């Protein structure tokens, strides 16, 4: 079975699921990527755009772009708020608890210097952090540590999600709409590669045979 057929079977299986379950899946995928960076949340979001493009014509009343966008935004915000609260509580824990190597690891002066820089650049940092999985994980934590205004944080983070996830969803959606064309190009590409490899092997064998006969 070709990988395109596997993907088609996967899409059919997902489409058969309850639309609420599909929404919950994308919601928790976006939540999880904010609290567990190794989770491939961006890849799932791209797949979401692809899935909507592949199913919206045959299933117009089911899970569509509205479901994808609402689960994406709310899931990201839920994950961000969890890390925001964690950052606030974690800093209080570190400040008021003694633990091994605290003097070597914890410096109030350096922390305050970092917080001052974050406050000055909060708008740019929160928005741009969305474009990097590793950075976005820490930005929500630091925002909680510095007690960044929750409304400002929500607005900036939502804007960042719309910008970044919009690109991912648009990319997946565009691929989904042109899937048949892409498959045709891939088939042509595969044939060209096979021909090139075949010619290269033939040339290599001919050169070896010439060296032996000379």
N, C-alpha and C positions, 0 to 999 in steps of 0.2 A: 504494500500500500504506500502511495506517495505521501510526502509530508503535507501537501495541499489537501489530500483526502482526509488525513488526520485532523487538520484544522477545520475542515468542513464538518466532520463528525462532531468535533468539540463544540462548534457553533450551534449545531442542531441540538446537542445535549443541553447546552446552557439555555437555549431558547425554550426548551420544554419545561424548564424549572419555573416555579412560581415567581412572578415578577417582584414580589416582596423579598424573596430570598436573594434574587439577583441584586436588588438595591442594597440589602444588608451586606452582601459580599463586597461590593465596591466601597461601601461606607467603611467597613472594617479594614479593607485594604489600605485606604487612605489614612485611616487612624493609625494603623500599625506602622506605616512607613515613618510616621513622626515620632514614635516611641521605640522603634526597632529599625534603625537605618538599613541593615542588610536586606530587609524585605523589599522585593522589586516592585515597589508601588508605582513608579513611573511606567514600567512595562505593562502593568495591569491597566493603567489609565489609557495607554495607547491601544491596548486590546479592547477597552471599553468603546473607544471611538470606532474601531474596526467593527466591533460587534453591532453597534447601533446602525452603521451604514449597511451592514449585510442583512439586517432583520427589519428595518423600518418599513420597507415597501410591503413585505409579506406579512408583517405583523404590526400595523400602524397603531393599534390600541394598546400594545404591550410596553415593555421597558424601552424607552426612547431617550432622546437627548436631554429631556427634562429630568428623567430619573438619573441619568449619568451625571449631569451637572450638580443636582441637589446632593447626591451621595458623595460626590467628590468634594464639594465645598464644605458640607457639614462634617464629613469624616476628617478632613484636614483640620478644621477648627476644633473638633473634639480632641484630636491628638495633640494639637498645639496647646490647648488649655490644660491638658493633663501634665505636659512638660513644664508649662508656665507655673502651675501650682507646685510641681516637684522642685523647680528651681528655688522658689521662695522658701519652702520648708527645708530643703537641703542646706541652703546657706545658714539658716538659723541653727540647724543641727551641728554644722561644722563649727560655727562660732561659739557655741555653748557646750561643746563636748570635748573631752580630752581623749586623744587616741595616739598610738605610736607614730612617731615621725611627724607630728602635727606642726612643730616649729619649722621643719624643713620643707613641708609641703604647703603650708598656709601662711600667707603674708597679707595682712590687712591693707598695707600700703599699696601693694601691687594690685590687689583686688579692686580697691577704690579707684586706682588709676585706670584699670580696664573698664570699670563701670562708667567712669566719667567720659571715656572715649565712646562707649556704646551710646550713652545718652545724647552726645553731640551728633552721632551719625546713625541714630536709630532708624530713621526713615529709609535711608539707602540700604542699611544692613538688613533690615527685615524683608524688604522687597527682593533684594538680590540673593539673599540666602535661600530663597525658594528654588533657585536654579542649581543648587548643590545639595545632595542628600545629606552629606556629612555635616555641612554648615547649618542647614535648617534645623537639625536635631539640637544643636547647642544654642542657637539663637533664641528659641522659645524658653529654654532654661535660664539663659542670662536675662531675658526680658522679665521673667518672674523674680530673679534675684534683685534687679534694680527697681522693682515695683513700677515698671512701665505702665502708664495709664492703660487700663484694660480695653477701653473703647478705641483708643488710638492703635493699640496692638491688633485688635480685631479687624479694624478697617484696613490697616496696612497688610496684614497677613492675608486677608480675603482678596485684596487687590493682587498680591503676589501669586496667590493660587489661581486666580482668573487668568493672569498673564501666562504663567508657566504651564498649567494644566490645559489652558486653551490651546497652546501650541501642540501639546501631546495629543489632545483629543482631535484637533484638526488634522494632525498627521495621520492618526489611525483611521479617521473618518475618510480622508482622501484616498488612502490605500484601499479601504473597504469598498468605496465607490468604483474604483478602477482595478479591482482585483483580477478580473478576467484578462484585462489588457496586460497587467503586470505578469500574470502567468504566461501569457504568450511571449513577452519579452524574455522571461526567464528560460522558457523552452528554447528560444533562439540562442540565448547566451550559452546554455548548456551544450547545444549542438556545436556552436563555434569552439567552445573549450575542448570538446571531445575531438574535433577535427584538428585543432592546433596541437593537442597532445599526440594524436596519431601521426601527424606530419613530423613532429619532433622526434618521436621514437623511430620512425622510418628513416629519417636523416641520420640519426645516431647509429642505427644498424648498418646502413650503407657505408658510413665513414669507417666503422669498425671492419667491415668486410674488405674495403679498399686497402686498409693498413695491413691486413693479413695477406692479401694477394701481392702487395708491392714488396 
